[in-house]
Amino acid sequence: MNIASTVTVDPTLDVVAEINRLRKEKNAVILAHYYQAAEIQDIADFVGDSLDLSRKAAETDADTIIFCGVRFMAEVAKILSPSKTVVLPDLEAGCSLEDSCPPDEFAAFVAAHPDHLVLSYINCSAAVKAHTDIIVTSSNAEYIVNQLPADQKIIFAPDKHLGGFLNKKLGRNMLLWQGTCIVHELFSEKELIKLKAKHPNAPVAAHPECPDAILRHSDHVGSTRSILDYVRDSDAETLIIATEPGIIHQMEKDAPHKTFIGAPGADGNCSCNTCPYMALNTMDKLYLCLRDSSPEIALDEETRIKAEKPLRKMLEMSPNAAPAKDLTRLSA
């Protein structure tokens, strides 16, 4: 039962103070993805992208990991830290990419191509990771693919847009699972062109989960961390951002003098591009899951062990393979 979704918090309670008290009392660390609500990012111990947070999950000495993100991210923390309690504020916080790749169907697909090495984007379930040789993130996918022989046959799952971007950029011919992210699918090429016409000096920074129709109009394509670095270092005063708009909060903190415009959806605005799964986590649910140590992420040990191997392989093959040192520490 997802307690955090069914219990009402006393409106007179100082939720921030209680979260701060409980995390010390329980020796808990709060990890938050860049796509979380601003108030969750601000109270988290660490904010990062999937690779950063995977590394932090592996090295933290906390007894409890509160993962403010989506379910596959919390599963990664549990896979890498099986002795720790890992909780997610709302168990319904899933991922459309994960949903697009049912484990049984993926297992059959892999079995039908026994001569292919299997690379899976981290946005997938633990069960899919268990059928994978190497996990990748948008931060390290290019780096890892470049380490593989040019003639190596590869299955890439579940994101067809990230896989297609890598195929095009690296001259590969990876066999792509046809999954997509509902957020990045909703950006409109037509509306983006209109927006660029209104702001001709504004570069476009896009996540590679976007369709090629968006990427072809982009000045920078990269992971959330890469996009943050790009907009911080850019000379431009106004930038257009084609990824989940939660990331703009960190951009405004890093470069408060700049203007960031979310890339538009088909109706000419970007409200439809807010991830509905990420939005399920709230401050009240964060407090409740910390108070109750629930809802807890649980994995059967056989799946966990199988899923751990490709994750460890990813960490070994990533740039700066040592544990994370570049996470943004946001609270004492």
CORNOR-V154920 format. One record per backbone hydrogen bond with DSSP energy under -1.0 kcal/mol. CO is the residue of the C=O (numbers start at 0). NH is the residue of the N-H. If there is no record, write none. Layout:
BEGIN
co->CO nh->NH
co->CO nh->NH
END
This chain:
BEGIN
co->0 nh->2
co->1 nh->4
co->2 nh->5
co->2 nh->6
co->9 nh->12
co->12 nh->14
co->13 nh->17
co->14 nh->18
co->15 nh->19
co->16 nh->20
co->17 nh->21
co->18 nh->22
co->19 nh->23
co->20 nh->24
co->21 nh->25
co->22 nh->27
co->26 nh->62
co->26 nh->63
co->28 nh->65
co->29 nh->44
co->29 nh->45
co->30 nh->67
co->31 nh->47
co->32 nh->35
co->36 nh->40
co->37 nh->41
co->38 nh->42
co->39 nh->43
co->44 nh->329
co->45 nh->31
co->46 nh->327
co->47 nh->33
co->48 nh->52
co->49 nh->53
co->50 nh->54
co->51 nh->55
co->52 nh->56
co->53 nh->57
co->54 nh->58
co->55 nh->59
co->62 nh->84
co->63 nh->28
co->64 nh->86
co->65 nh->30
co->66 nh->68
co->67 nh->32
co->69 nh->73
co->70 nh->74
co->71 nh->75
co->72 nh->76
co->73 nh->77
co->74 nh->78
co->75 nh->79
co->76 nh->80
co->80 nh->83
co->84 nh->64
co->85 nh->296
co->86 nh->66
co->89 nh->92
co->91 nh->93
co->92 nh->70
co->94 nh->98
co->95 nh->99
co->97 nh->100
co->101 nh->105
co->102 nh->106
co->103 nh->107
co->104 nh->108
co->105 nh->109
co->106 nh->110
co->107 nh->111
co->109 nh->112
co->112 nh->115
co->116 nh->154
co->117 nh->132
co->117 nh->133
co->118 nh->156
co->119 nh->135
co->121 nh->123
co->124 nh->128
co->125 nh->129
co->127 nh->130
co->128 nh->131
co->133 nh->119
co->135 nh->121
co->136 nh->140
co->139 nh->143
co->140 nh->144
co->141 nh->145
co->143 nh->146
co->144 nh->147
co->148 nh->151
co->152 nh->116
co->153 nh->174
co->154 nh->118
co->155 nh->176
co->156 nh->120
co->157 nh->178
co->158 nh->162
co->159 nh->163
co->160 nh->164
co->161 nh->165
co->162 nh->166
co->163 nh->167
co->164 nh->168
co->165 nh->169
co->166 nh->170
co->174 nh->155
co->176 nh->178
co->178 nh->159
co->180 nh->184
co->187 nh->191
co->188 nh->192
co->189 nh->193
co->190 nh->194
co->191 nh->195
co->192 nh->196
co->193 nh->197
co->194 nh->198
co->198 nh->201
co->202 nh->239
co->203 nh->218
co->203 nh->219
co->204 nh->241
co->205 nh->221
co->206 nh->209
co->210 nh->213
co->210 nh->214
co->211 nh->215
co->213 nh->216
co->214 nh->217
co->219 nh->205
co->222 nh->226
co->223 nh->227
co->224 nh->228
co->225 nh->229
co->226 nh->230
co->227 nh->231
co->228 nh->232
co->229 nh->233
co->236 nh->258
co->238 nh->260
co->239 nh->204
co->240 nh->262
co->241 nh->206
co->243 nh->246
co->244 nh->247
co->245 nh->248
co->246 nh->250
co->247 nh->251
co->248 nh->252
co->249 nh->253
co->250 nh->254
co->254 nh->257
co->258 nh->238
co->260 nh->240
co->263 nh->187
co->264 nh->267
co->268 nh->264
co->269 nh->272
co->270 nh->273
co->274 nh->278
co->276 nh->279
co->277 nh->280
co->281 nh->285
co->282 nh->286
co->283 nh->287
co->284 nh->288
co->285 nh->289
co->286 nh->290
co->287 nh->291
co->288 nh->292
co->294 nh->87
co->299 nh->303
co->300 nh->304
co->301 nh->305
co->302 nh->306
co->303 nh->307
co->304 nh->308
co->306 nh->310
co->307 nh->311
co->308 nh->312
co->309 nh->134
co->309 nh->313
co->310 nh->314
co->311 nh->315
co->312 nh->316
co->313 nh->317
co->327 nh->46
END
